[in-house]
């Protein structure tokens, strides 16, 4: 649920409670119990959505860490390959100069 959806939910909950109180044919005690029950339902809904959002964020964080570790490994492999190429070039015996054509 996005920020606007959450705001709409809370606004709807408040308006519903207010209208219910105005038109309730029940006694004050019954109305208070109804409000308490509806508030509990809203709280349960928010807890459930919060848990879903937290789980989703945890999954995204884990995937990001995995991608970062893969990139780190790729960079480390590339650096090692570069170091090895440098070592090979330094340790390679010098090549004799190419023979030039004779001048007449």
C-alpha positions in Angstrom: 0.0 0.0 0.0 1.4 3.3 -0.9 1.3 6.5 1.1 -1.8 7.8 -0.6 -3.6 4.4 -0.1 -2.7 4.4 3.6 -3.9 8.0 4.0 -7.2 7.1 2.3 -7.6 4.1 4.5 -7.2 6.2 7.7 -9.5 8.9 6.3 -12.2 6.3 5.5 -11.8 4.7 8.9 -12.3 8.1 10.6 -15.3 9.1 8.5 -16.9 5.6 8.9 -16.5 5.9 12.7 -17.9 9.4 12.7 -21.0 8.5 10.6 -21.5 5.4 12.6 -21.6 7.4 15.8 -24.1 9.9 14.4 -26.5 7.3 13.0 -26.0 4.5 15.5 -29.3 3.3 17.0 -27.3 1.6 19.8 -26.6 2.6 23.3 -23.5 4.5 24.2 -21.8 1.3 25.6 -22.6 -0.6 22.4 -21.4 2.2 20.2 -18.1 2.4 22.3 -17.7 -1.3 21.9 -18.3 -1.1 18.1 -15.7 1.7 17.8 -13.2 -0.3 19.9 -13.8 -3.4 17.6 -13.4 -1.3 14.4 -10.3 0.3 15.8 -8.9 -3.1 16.6 -9.6 -4.3 13.0 -7.8 -1.2 11.7 -4.8 -1.9 14.0 -4.7 -5.5 12.8 -4.7 -4.4 9.2 -1.9 -2.0 9.8 0.2 -4.7 11.6 -0.3 -7.1 8.8 0.6 -4.5 6.1 3.6 -3.5 8.2 4.8 -7.1 8.4 4.4 -7.5 4.6 6.3 -4.3 3.9 9.1 -5.3 6.4 9.4 -8.7 4.7 9.5 -7.2 1.3 12.2 -4.7 2.4 14.2 -7.6 3.9 14.0 -9.5 0.6 15.1 -6.4 -1.4 18.0 -5.9 1.0 19.2 -9.5 0.7 19.0 -9.3 -3.1 21.0 -6.1 -3.1 23.7 -7.6 -0.9 23.9 -10.6 -3.2 24.3 -8.4 -6.2 26.9 -6.3 -4.5 28.9 -9.4 -3.5 28.8 -10.6 -7.1 30.1 -7.3 -8.3 32.8 -7.3 -5.7 33.9 -10.8 -6.8 33.9 -9.8 -10.5 36.1 -6.7 -9.7 38.4 -8.9 -7.6 38.7 -11.4 -10.5 39.4 -8.6 -13.0 42.1 -7.1 -10.7 43.7 -10.5 -10.3 43.7 -11.0 -14.1 45.3 -7.6 -14.6 48.0 -8.4 -12.0 48.7 -11.7 -13.7 49.0 -10.1 -17.1 51.4 -7.5 -15.6 53.5 -10.3 -14.0 53.6 -12.2 -17.3 54.6 -9.1 -19.2 57.4 -8.3 -16.7 58.7 -11.8 -16.5 58.7 -12.4 -20.3 62.2 -12.4 -21.8 62.9 -9.4 -24.0 62.3 -9.8 -27.7 65.1 -9.2 -30.1 64.5 -6.1 -32.3 63.1 -6.9 -35.7 65.6 -7.2 -38.5 65.5 -4.2 -40.8 66.2 -4.5 -44.4 69.8 -3.8 -45.6 70.5 -0.5 -47.2 72.3 -0.4 -50.6 
